[in-house]
Amino acid sequence: MAKTITEKYCTSCGAHLVDPGYTRFQCPTCETVLGRCNSCRKQSNPYTCPKCGFTG
């Protein structure tokens, strides 16, 4: 079962997710909801799940 989307900040840079182009998705390992701002997505900045440590 999918978890409720609660992440409001970019997992990579900490920016508030309000601008167009951001995304929210589940960690492929533990299903924690992660957020990515448009800038980090475009730059392919790495992210790390705060719960399980998965890096993508």
Secondary structure, 3 states (H helix, E strand, C coil): CCCCCCCCECCCCCCECCCCCCEEEECCCCCCEEEECHHHHHHCCCCECCCCCCEC
